[in-house]
Amino acid sequence: MTINNKALVEAIEWYAAQVADCRKRGLEGDTARAKLDRDGGYKARTVLQELEQYYKNSTETKDKT
């Protein structure tokens, strides 16, 4: 199993962009806050689950050797 680096990078970039825009006033800030609210951490949890599974599998593989 490998880590999907592209998904990890895309999730981090997406959050960074939304958070940067959240501080803005007006439509741009409202839109960013709404996107974060709708996401509810889904992108982060998805990537974290993938990382947890990867490291769990890596540990199990090392234990078998």
N, C-alpha and C positions, 0 to 999 in steps of 0.2 A: 504494500500500500504506500502511496506517495501523497504528499500534501499538495493540494491544488493551489499553488502559489498565486496564480492569476486571480482566483476567487478571493484569496486573502488580501491581496493588494487592492483589488477593486472595492472590497468592502471598506477597507481602511480609508481609501481615497474618497469614497462616497460619504462616509461619516465626517471626514475632515472638511469636505466642501459644505455639507449641511450645517455643521457647527459654526464654521466661519460665517455663513450667511445668516444664522439665527440672530446674530447681534444687530443686523441691519433693520432699519425701520421700513415700514411700508410693505408692498407686495412681495418683494424679494425675501425679506425676513419672515413674513407670514407663510410663504410657500415652503421655506426651509423648515420652519417649525412644524408645519403640517406633515411634511414628508417624514420627519423624525418621529412624530407622533404615530403616524400610520405604520411605520416600520416597527416601532415598539421593541427594537433590539433584535429583530428577526435575523438580519444580516450577520450581526455579531454572534449570536447564538449558533447559527448554522456553521460559521467558520470555526468557532470554538469547539463544537462537537466533532468536527473533522479533525482538528488538532488533537483533541483528547483521544479519539480513536486511534490516530496515528501513533501517539506516544504510548498508548496502552499496548498496541500491537508490537511496537518496537521493544518494549520491556518484556513482553511475553516471549518474543523471539530470542532475546538475549538470555532469558532464564532457561530456555530449552537447550542452549549450547553449553 
